[in-house]
């Protein structure tokens, strides 16, 4: 049996510990972020019009607020998260949606099972050298032509840098470096967006929209 990497155990335990506070913090957060809503709407439209179905997984779904938003945009969305407490909260808040405990690097999904993946700040705690296999796994479970929307903290042109995220250590990335990793995994870029930090945000925010070849 493969041993779980220590950074995954640390991340799961850290989010378990703050799950209730985190769920309260993100409640209604999209109401204050029109650019993020626009990117999510574009992603949903591409999924709805680009393939045979609308099955989308939010990987690292937390308390389920983004999964619900995807459902409201017309997608057949479900959520997966490392944190059992987060999944418990998501199921309680959204009993009509499907949520499962799992890791993004070893998804219990068949090859090509999904039409879309949302990874919204869910990979920020992965050490840089460990990230490429995650994109390979995203590629495996996406159907040809399926879309990936990846949200992250951008480094402002600096190399990858660790920072003191309030939950556990996280990383900021140059957007071009992340785009190159996704290309190496078999994705082509559809678009990208950078937005400046809003009140109570410390860093520039990045979004990459990719399509599986």
N, C-alpha and C positions, 0 to 999 in steps of 0.2 A: 504494500500500500504506500502511495506517494505521500511524503510528509508535507503538510501545509506550510508554505513559506511563512517566516516569522512576521513579515510586514503585513500579510493578510490577517493573521491572528490579531496583531496589534490594532489594525484598522477596524476589524469587526468589534473587538472589545471596546475600543474608544467610542464608536458610534452607538453601541449598546448603552454605554454609560450616559450619553447625552441625548438619547433618542427623543424623549419627551420635550426637552427644551428646543431641540432642533426642529421638531414638528411644529411647534408654536412659532418659531422664527420664520419658517418658510411659508406659513399660511398667508395666502394672498400676495405672495411676492411678485408674481407675474403681472399683477395689476399696476405695478410701478415700473414695468420694464417693457415699453412698447417695441423697442428694437428686438428684444428676445422673442416677444410674441410673433413678430413678423418673420423671424428666422424659423420658428417652429411651424408657423402656418405654411411657409414655403416647403419645408420638409414634408409636412403632411400632404400637401398637394402633389408633390413629386411621387410620393408613395402611392397615393390614390390613383394617379393617372399613368404610372410608369410600369406596372406589372400586372400579374394575375390576381393579386390579393392585397390585403391591407394589414397583414399580421406584423405587428411591431412589438419589439421588446425594449423596455427601458431597463438598461443594465446599470445597477446602482441606483435603484428607484427610491431609496429612503422611505419616507412616510407616504409615498404614492401620489403626491400632488401633481407631479408632471405626467405620470401615467394617466391620471384622470383628464388632464388637459389634452393629451393626445387622443383619448377616447372622444372627448368633446369636439375634436377636430375631424372626427369621422373615421378614426383608425381602430382596428381590433387590437387594442394595446393590453399588455400585461407587464408586470414588473418582477425583477430579480434583484436581490441584495444579499450581501454578506452577513448583515446584521439581523439576527433573529428578532431582536426587539423592534427594529424598524419594520420588519415584515409584519409583526403582530399589530403595530400601530396602523400600517397601511390597510390591513384586512379589516380592522375595526372601523376605520374612516371611510373605506370604500368597499363594502361587502359584495358589491356587484362586479368587482374586478378581481382578476387572478394575480396573486403574488406568491413568490416562491423564494426560499433561501437558496443561494447558489453563488458560485464564483464566476466572474467574467472570463477567466482563462480556461475554464473547463465546463462549458455549458451543456446541459442535458437536453440537447436539441439535435435533430437530424441535420445533415448537410443540406443547405439551401432551404431551411424551414421558414425563414423570415423574409419579409419584404422590406423591413426597415429596422434600424437600431438607433436608439437614442442613448448616448453616453454623455450625460450632462454633469460635468465635474466629478464623475465617478472614477476616473483614472488618475486623478491628481495626486493620489498617495502612493502610486506605483513607482518604485525606483526607476530612473531612466533606462538602465540597462535591461530591466525586466519587461519593458513595455512592448517591444515588437511581437512577442507571442500573442498578446491580447488582440492586436490588429489581425493577426493570422486567424485567430479564432472567430473574430467578427466576420472575416471574409468567408470562413467555412460555413457559417450558419446563415449567411445571406444568400438569397437566390440571385442568379445573374441579373444585373440591372437594379438590384436592391440598393437602398440608400442608407448611409451612416451620417448622423449629425453628432458632432463631437464638440462639447463645451469644456473650456479650460481657462486657467489663468495664463495670460501672455507675459513674456519676460521683458518686453520693451526693447527687443533687439539684442539683449544680453544672452549668453549661453544659458542652458538649463540651470536653474537655481532653486535650491531648497528654501522653504520659508516656514515660519512658525504658525501654521494654520491652527485655528482655535481648537480643533479636534485632535489632530495628530499631524506629524510632518507631511508637508505637501511640496509640490514642485511646480514652478512656472516655466513655460516652454516658449521658445521662439516659434512663431506660427509656421515658418517655412520648414523648420526641422520636423515638426509634426506632420506636415503635408508630405514630406519626403518619406517618413516612416509608413504612412498609409499607401503611398505609391508603391513602395517596396513590397507591401502586402497584397497588391493587386487591385488597388482602388484608383479611380481617376477623380480629379477634383471637379466639382460642380460650382462651388463658390466658397467665399470666406468673408468673415466680418470681424472687425475689431471695434470695440466700443470703449470709451473712456470710463473710468470708475465713477459710479454715482455716489451720493452721500452714504457713508458707512461702508464703502468698498475701498480697499487699499490699492488694487491693481487693475490694470487694463484687462478686459475680458475678451477671449477669443472664441470664435466658432468656425469649424470646418465642416463643410457639407460635401460628402464624397459619394461616389457610385461604384458598386462592385462591377468589375469588367466581366 
